[in-house]
């Protein structure tokens, strides 16, 4: 009976776990569709904003850096748009606060470490801004092994990204940029492909590079700016940076949910296979015990009849 009880306990345990994984799969399936729609709706706006921003810069003369009375570093467009030699890179890392999402967080952390190593070979240091508890925990343990420090972490963001959260991150990175702590802004995030796949990517924000030409090929028309170039740039630069960060947050959440849905689906299938194998094993042991009991009864009855 001991073996039967042990097998039955394992079956019950797996059934209980399967209920949890099935529920998580259903929740992730419901959420990922919503975020897929958000990602697809946000992409055209982000693209058109970048296009308008690069066209604006392309149609203007040299930016006047004399005006310095900006309320926040994020509005200090003369410093944010200036070219500088890159000695320290500011990397914004997008991870999740929860686990059970397959290799999602591990892939982002692995890509981050590879990027840090590539920059280290060029003599460039990295300052990290980390969104998500899982990424923070993993990278914090590696600070002594690689050439980077954690400048800021965001561990209390809600599961649904907001523009105010993106603005907060943008403000922190802009402050480090203006103060000279970092010389570039980059994002390591995941681009949502579909329900079954995503890819880890690095997005460049600042300083501006040849990407500008890709947005200005279609239209070289000069732009008339009102009320002034300074006013427009002080508003559009923060919007430009925040929108890219917000888009990266949406892509990351959608990818995380897709990865969790896939992982929980695989877990449910594995649970089914284990339950089937244990049920067969349970029946075999039970049948063997019944056969043994019948044999013992038959043998005892034979010995009595002699």
N, C-alpha and C positions, 0 to 999 in steps of 0.2 A: 504493500500500500504506500510505502514511503516514496517509491518512484512515481507512482500515479499522482500522488499529492504534489510532488515537485513539478511534474509536467503540467498539471492543471493550474498551478500557481503561475507558472511562466506564461501559459496561454492567456490567463486573465490579465496579467500584467501587460502583455502585448496588446490585447484588446483595448485596455484603458488608454495606453499610449496612442493607439491608432485613432481613438476618438478625438484626442487632442490634435494630432496632426491633420486629421480630416477637417476639423473645425478651423484650424489655422489656414489650411488650403482654401477653404471656402471664403474666409475673410479676405485673404490676399487676392483671390480671384475677383471678388467684388470691388476691392479698392484699386487694383491695378487697371481696371477698365476706366475708372474715373480719372486716374492720373494719366493714363494714355491719352485721353481726350484733352486734358489740361496741357500736356506736353505738345501735342499737335496744334492746339489752339495758340500756344505761346510762341512757337517757333517763327511764324511769319512776322509777328510784332518785333521780336528780337532782331531778326534779319533786317527788316525795314528800318529799325532804329539805327543799327550799325551802318547801314547803307547811307542813311541821311547824315549821320555823324561824320563819316568819312568824306562825303560830298561837301559838307560844310567846311571841313578843314582844307579840302582840295581847292575850294573856290575862294579862300581867304588869303590875305597876305600873311607875313610873319606875325606870330602872336606877340602882343605887347605884354611883357612880364612886369611892367612897372607897378601895376595895381596889385597891392598885396594885402589889402584890408578885407580878407575873406572871413566869414563867420566860422567856417569849419574847413579842415584840411581837404575834405572831399570836394569842396567848391574851388579849391586853389588850382585851377586848370593850368596856369603857366608852369607850375612845378610838375604837375602830373603829366603834362604833355611834352616836357622837355626830354631831349635825348641825353643819356648818360651811360657811362661805362658800367657794365653789370658786374658787381662784386658779390652781391648777396641777392638771392632770389626769394621772393615771397610766394610760397606755395599754399594754396587753399585746398585742403583735402576733404572730399565728400565721402563720409561713411554713415553708418546707421547707429542708432542707440540700442537696437535689439539684435539678437543673434537668430539662429535657425533660418538663415537665408542662404544656405548653400555656401559657395565660395565667394560670395559678393564682397565681403569686407577683406578677405584674404587677398583677392585679386587687386583691390585698390591699394592695400598696404604694400604688396609685392611691387606694383608698378611705381609706387612712391619711392621705395628704397632704391629701385633701379634708376629712377630719375636723379635721386640724391647722389648716387654713386657716379653717374655720368657727369653731373656738375662738379663733383669733387675732383674728378680727373682733369677738369679745366681750371681748377683752383677757385671755384665759386662755392660760397657757402649757401645754406638754405635756412630760411626762417619759415616755420610751419604755422598755419592757421587751420585748426582741425574742427570740422563739424561731425559730431557723432561720438558716442561713448566708446564704441568698439574700436574705431580707428585711434582714438586717444590712448586707450589702454595698450594697444599693440605697439604703437610708435613710441610711447613713453619709455618702454623697456629697452628700446634700441638707440636711445639718444647717446649713450656712451660708446656704442659700436660704430656709429656713422657721424658724418660731419653735418649735424643739424641741431637746431634748438626749436622748442615749441613756444612760439610767441603768444598765441591766444588759442583758447579752445571754447567750443560752444556745445555744451552737453545738455542743455535744457530746452532746446528748440522742439516745438510740437511736430507731430508727424506730418502735418499739412504746412508746407512752407508758405511764408507770407512775404510781401514786398518789404515790410518793415524789418524782418529778419535779414533779408538780403542787404538792405540799406545799412543795418548795423555792422555787418561783416565788411561791407564796402568802406564804411567810415573808419574802421579799425585798420584795414589795409592801407587806406589812403593816408592815415596819420603816420604809419610807419614809413610810407613812401616819401612823404613830405619831410619827415624828420631825418631822412637819410639812412634809416635802419635797413631798408630793402631798396633795391634798384629796379625791380620788375614785379609785376603781379601775374601769377599764373594759377590755373585751376586744374586739379586732377579729379576728374569725375567720371561717371559712366554715361555713355549715350544710349538711351533706350532705342532698341531696334524694333522688337515685337515682343509678344508674350513669352517667347522662348529664348530670346537672346538679347545681349547688350555688349558693349565694348568699352574698355577703360581708355580714356583719352586725356590728353593735356591741352588745355585751352590757354592761349596767350591773351592777356588783356592790355597791359602796359609794359614797356613802352610800345608805341605804335610802330609798325613795320610795313613791309611791302604789301601786306594784305589790303592796305588802303587802295591800291591800284585796281584790285578786283572789283571794288564797289563803284569805281568811278569810270569804268570803261563804257558803261551804257549811256551815261549822260554827263556831258562836260559843261552843261549850262551853268553860267554864273548865278549865284544866289544873292538875293537882296535880303539883308538882315535887319530886323527891327526888334527891339529898340536900339540895340547895339550888339556888336560881336561879344563884348565882355559879358553882358547880361545873359546872352544866349548860351555861351560856353560854360558859364558858371552854373547853369541849370542842366544843360544837356550832358556834360561830362559825368556828374554824379548819376544821372539816369542811365547813361551808357554803361558805366561800371556795375551799377546795381542790377540792371536788367540781365547782363551776362551771368552774374552770380545767381540771380533768381532762376534763370533758365537751367543752370547747372544743378541747382537744388531740385527742381522738378524732374529733370532727367535722372538724377540719382535716386530719388524716392521711387519713381516708376520702375527703375531697374532693380532696386531692392525688392519691391513687391513681386515682380516677375520672377526673380531668383527664389524668393521664399515660396511662391506658388509651385514652382518646379521642384524644389527640394521637398516640400511637404507631400507633393504628389508621389515622388519617388519613395518617400518614407511610408506612405500608405500602401503602396504596392509591395514594398519589402515586408511590411507587417502581414499582409495577406499571405505571402509565401511562407513566412515563418509559422504562422498559425496553421496553415495546411500541413507543413512538415511535422509540427508538434502534435497535431491531431492524429496523423497517421501513426506517429511513434506512440502516442497515448493508446490508440486502439490496439496496436501490436502488443504492448505491455499488458494491457487489460486482457486480451485474448490469451496470452501466454499464462497469465495467472489463473484464468478460468480453466484452461486446459490442464494446468498442473493440479488444480483442486479436483477436477473430475478424475484425473489419473490416481490421485491419492485416495479418493472415495472408492474408486473401483478396486484398487489394490487392497484397501481395508476390508471391503465387502467380501472379496475373494478369500482373504485369510480367515474371516469369520466362518464362511461356509465350509471350510475344510474339516 
